[in-house]
């Protein structure tokens, strides 16, 4: 009597899940004749039909239900065996819970996690997005291992006592303008007085969420639009409907049709970006912090004018 092969079990499971030979073939990347041959081999090994073919697909026989259940359990066990063997060869995976405020989550954090994986491929990550005070609270309560938070004028100040902090790059602010805007052609920095008569695209959200309004030292800016997401903000700027403040850390993911310009403003004190951890010295947490502290290397015209 022929035996059920692993390939046949995978096919039976897929056909049972999709109720169709053609859909199972697309899922597994096989041709339909190959799927039919595997089903026939499985039925020969079982000694009885597993599926009843119909005009609208297939239905399982009692034997088919039994084999499909066995296939699911067996293949899950094989997957677990592969994981255990991989752990024996390379060590267990280590999960790090990381959180950041929205703009850091969009650019700074992804590139840092990629660098951390280059150093330790066994790392896995659970990601959280929240305001800085919420993130700090989650680190204190041990629901997060590493948090990226912002601190400075106009922001809710997180309580950092008893925690370990490390300064990160990207705390500066730039201004995003359409590529055809006169400010995009300015070399070097733009005097803050040049921003007085501009229309601004600004953020909106809950009070404890970090938001970016008009340039921080302007006293009576003209607000053209308020929108919650960076995608919307960038779309409005690209369409020429206003300009917006852009944190330097977002530079790697700003669309190419938006130029980033720096502002000369002696009255602006700046903001800080910090990595926050508990003082427990866990090496995998330190790997993430070191990756976060590496300079932002992907630039696209944030150093004056529309470069």
N, C-alpha and C positions, 0 to 999 in steps of 0.2 A: 504493500500500500504506500503510495507517495506521501511525503510529509508536507505540511504547510510551511512555506518559506516565509522569511521576514518580509520580502517584497510583496508576497501575496497577502499577508496580514495588513500591510499598509494600504494596499488597494481595497481590500474588503472594508477596512475602516473608512476610507474616503468615499466609497460608493454608498455605504450605509449613511454617512453624514450628509451627503449631497442628494441622494435619491436618484442619481443619474450617472451613467457611465461617462458621458461627455464632460459633465462638470467635474467629475473626479479626475478625468484625464487632464483637464486644464489646471486643476489644483496641483497635481503631482508632476506636471510637465511631461506626461506621456502622450503617445498617440492613442486614439480610441481602440484600434485593433490590439495594441499592447495591453490595454486595460482589460479587454475582453479575454485575451489569452490568460492573464493572471487570474481573472475570476473563474475561468474554466478549470485552471489548475487547482484553485482552492476548492472548487466544488468536487473535483475528482478526488482530492485528498480527503475531503469530508465524507465522500460517498453518497452525497445527496445534494439537491439544489440549495443554493443559499439565497438566490434572488429570483423573483418572477418578473420577466420583462414585460413592459406594457408600452402603449403609445406615448404616455407622458412620463416615462422613466421606469424605475424599478422599485419593487417593494421586497422587503425581506421575508423569507420563510422563518419558521421557528429555529431551524438550524442556522440560518443566516444571522438571526439575532444573537444566538449563542456564540457563534464565531466572531461577530463584530465586538461583542463584550470582551471576549478573550483577547482579541487583537488590541483593544484599547488598553487593557491591563498589562498585557505583555510588552507592548511598545513603550508604555510609561515606565515599566521596570527597566527596559533597556536604556531609556534616556537617563534614568537615575544611575544606572551602572556606568554609563559614559561620563556622567558628572563626577562620580566617585573616582574613577580611574584618572580623570583629568586633575582632580585635586591631589591625588597621590603623586602625579607627575610634576605638577606646577605649584601646589599649595592651594589652600582654600580661598574662595573669593571673600573679600572684605567689603562690607557695606558702609559707606560714609553718608550721613544725612547732611545735606548742604542747603542753605537758603540764602536768598538775596532779594534786595528791592528790585522793582521791575526793570529799570534800565541796566542794572548790573547783571540781571538774569538774562538780558537780551544779548550781551556781548562779552563783558568781562568774564563771567562765570563759564560759559561754554568753552572758550579758548583755554582757560585755566584747567578745566577738567580734562581736556584733551592732552595738555602737557603732563598732568598728573598721571594719566594712563600710560604715557610713554615711559614714565619712571616705574610704575607699578601696575602692570596689566591686569592684576587680579582685583583691582578696585571696582566696585559698582557704586552707583550713586542714587540716592532718593532726593529729589529736588523740591524745594518749597519757595514760593514767592509771597512776600508780605512786606509791611512797613518795617522800618528799622526797629522801633520799640517792640513790635511783636516778635521779630526775629531774635532780639536779645533775650526776651522772656523765654523763648523756646530753647535757647542755648542753656539758660539757667535751669530750666525744668528738665533738661536732658532729652528733649525731643528733637534737637538739632545738635550736630557736632561742630559745624563750622558755619558762620553767618557772615555775609557781606553787608555792612551797614554804612549809612551816610551820616555825617555830623557837620553842623555849621549853621550859619545864619539862615533863618526862615524854615528850619527843619525841626520836627519834634526831636528832643535830645534823648537818646537811649541811655538807660542807667547801666554803666559799664563797670561799676565797682566790683572787685573780686574776679573779674574776667581778664583773660589775656588778649591784648589787641596788637595788631600789626598794621602799619600804614600801607595802603595800596596805591598804585598809580591810577590816574584817571579822574581826579577830583576837580580838575579845572572845567570851566564852562566855555563853550564856543557858541556862535550863532549860526544857524542854518539858513541859507538864502538860496533862491533859485539860481541856477547857473548863469542866467542872463541878467541878474541883478547888478547894479553898479558896485555894490559892496564886494561882490565876488571878484572884481578886477583889482581890488586894492592889495598892494603888496605889504607884507608885514601885518601890523595890528591896525584895527579900526578905532579911532577915538570914540569914546562913549557918546559924545554929543551927536555923532552921525546916526545914532539909533533913535533919537528923540521923536522923530516924525514918522517912524515906521509903524505898520500895522502888525500885530502880534497874534500868533497862534499859540494858545496856552493849554495846559492840562487841567483836568478836573477829576475829582474823586472824593473819597472819604477824607475826613480831616486829618487822620493819622497817616495817610498815604503820602509819600514824597511826590510833590508836583513841581513842575517847572512853568513858572509864569513868564512875564516879560523879563527883560534884563533886570537883575535885582535892585539896582540903584536908581532906576527911573521912577520918578514920582507920580506921573499921571500918564501911563502908556495907553495907547489906543489898542483895545482888544478886539480883534476881528472875529475870532472863533475860539470856542472852548471845546476840547475833545478829549476823550479818555485815553485813547491808545496812541502809541508812537506811530503806528502805521497811518492812522488818520492825520496826525500832525504832519508827517512827512509828505503825504499826498497833497494836503492843502498848500504846503510850502512849494512843492514842485509845480503846482498849478499856478503859482504866482499870486496867491491870495493873502500872503503875509510871510513873516519870518518867525523863527522860533529859537528859543534857547535849547542847546543840545549839550549834554554832559560829554566831556572829552572821552569818557570810556565807551560811548556809543559809536565812536568814529568808525570802527571796523564794519559796522552794519548799516551805516547811513547810505541811502541810494545815491548812485553816481550822478543823478541830475540835481543834486543838492550840494552846494559848496559850503564848507565850514570855515568861518573866519574868526580870528581871535580879537578880543576887545581890550583896548588900553583903558583901564578904569582904576585909578588909584584908591577909590573909595570902596572897592569890592574886596572883602577880606578873604573870600574863598571858602571852599568846603573841603572836607576830608572824607576819604573812603577808607574803611577799616575792615580787616578780617578779625572776627571775634571767635574765640574758643574758650573752653574751660581750662583751668590750669592742671590738666591731668597728664600732659606729656605723651599722648597717644601718637605713635609715629605716623600712622596713616592720615591723621588729621594734620600733622605737620607737613606731610607731602602736599596736601591740598593748599595749605597756606603758602608754602614756598612757590607753588605754581601760580597762585594768585598774585604774588609779589613781583613776578617777572614783568619787565616793562611791556607795555602794549606794543607789539611789533607790526601789527597790520594797520597801516595808515592809508588814508585816501583823501589827502588835501586838507588836513585840519591845521596845517601850520602856516596859515596866512593866505588869503585869496582862494581861488577855486582850484588849485593845483591838481 
